Structure formats: structure tokens, C-alpha cells
Amino acid sequence: MPNTSIPATAEGMPDATRRALLWGLAAASTAAAVAVAPDAHSAIATDAQALACDQAESPALILACQKFHDARAELKEAQDSLEWIADEWRHQWPLAPEELLLGANAQDGRYTMPAERDIIGRFLVRDTSELTKRLAPKFRRQNRKTCFVIRTADEERDLLKRWKRSTPTGRTEKALARNRAYRTKAIRECELRIQLAAQYEAETAHLRDISGADAARLRIRDADIRLRKAADEVSLCQALTLAGLAMKADVLAVTAGDLMELTKCDATPLGQMARFIESVAEVTGRATV
């Protein structure tokens, strides 16, 4: 029969304490099952071991859950480290020169071109009040802060090549002269932007390197990979007790919570699965709180 002592013991405890107790009780019951009389030929030992196994959680699940929560703690530590770098280097991070700015409101994800970002890769939302030459007064009033798409040195080099290959035309001498002057001006401005972009990119790359931001982002990526692998390992382990089912629900809530929230109202098999998973989590939660 199923073990009801685990949820009963955990009743009324905070979530973190409850989970720790559930893990401890599940592990203890598993240890008890393993420790039952080693004489495999004894009927009494066999019956006792079978009884204990009814109340024991899978050691593989316990180990997999522990690995998952260790990976989660490692990811959190890496993320905190990156946030510290962002705060520490915030005032030394340069803004892109105004000549490199393009479309506004890049923080909405409306562009495919690169946007201005801070030292850890977040959208850099800047004050618009000083951009009087670029932005109309009405826009500045309606958008006190915004993020811009920025030109890159490589893109400007490609643009420069196109300008230099182009041949100005005009129906009249006046029109031809005007188009030639426009081409000369465009080439000169393009060369200036290449210089500004190269300097800006070199400076920001140097700051990311000496601050450890690039290394911290790689650490987060690696920790996230380990977390997902650990979650997959948990999903492959069978739960033998209600405590084990609650542990699996905890892991799933972390890794698939956003997806479940987005799909649980869908009239699709994916939505049905999300609602079923939510029901299981609610039942185990009620039984173990």
C-alpha cells in the first residue's frame, strides 16, 4: 500500500523545508529497503524487503532530483555573478555614437539588425532628451527612453563598397553634379561611421573581456545546458511514491512553467497535456503541503 507518512509528516511546513523533508524521508525509506536482511533465500527477508520497497522511492530519482537542484543553484549563482558585473561596470560602459544610431524602440524586438546593448547583453534603453538632431520633439515627449538599432563596422564597410561601385547619373549637368556630390558626401560619411563603429566595437569588446562578462555568459550557457540535461534525467526516472511524484512536479514546474501557462488553454493535445500536468502538480501539492 502507498506510504502516507511522508505527506502527513510534511504538513504545514514551508515549501523549501517540505521538499527537503520529503527528499530525506524518501531517501531514508530507500535506504531501509536496501538494508533489509541480505539473505535472498529467506522468505521472511523477501517479504520484508517487498514491504519496504512499497514505501521506498527510487534511488535513481532521488539522485537525479539532487543533480537538478544542484544545477539550478549553479545557474542561479552564475546569473547573480553576471548581474553583479552589470552593476559594477554600468558607469564605464559607453553609449554608441549618435552617428551609428538607426531605428528606435529596438527593445520591442521589431528589428533583425543588432540593437544597442549593455555589457551583459541586455537592451540598452537610453534617454532621448539629448537626441535633438535625430528625434522630433513629439517623439521625445512620448518616448522618454528607447533602445536603438546600431550600425556595425562590417555593415558600413559593405555599404562603402556599394557606394564606390556606383556610378552617378543625371539627365542634366546640374543633376549629374548634384548626384556626384551626394555620392562623395555619402562615401565620406560612411568612412566616418566605419571609424566610429570600429572604435566603439573595440572598446566594448575590451570592457566585456576585462570585466569577465563574456566568461560569465558562457558559464550561464553551460549551467543552463546542465540544468536541462538534469531535468531530462528526472523525467526518465519512475516515481514510486507520492513524494517522488511531488519531486518530479517541482522539476517540471521550473523547466516547463512558462510553456504550460501559454498552452494550458489551448484546445490541442499540447493543451490537454499541460492541464493534466497542472492537475498532477496540484494534487501532489495538496497532499504534501
Disulfide bonds with the S-S distance in Angstrom:
none
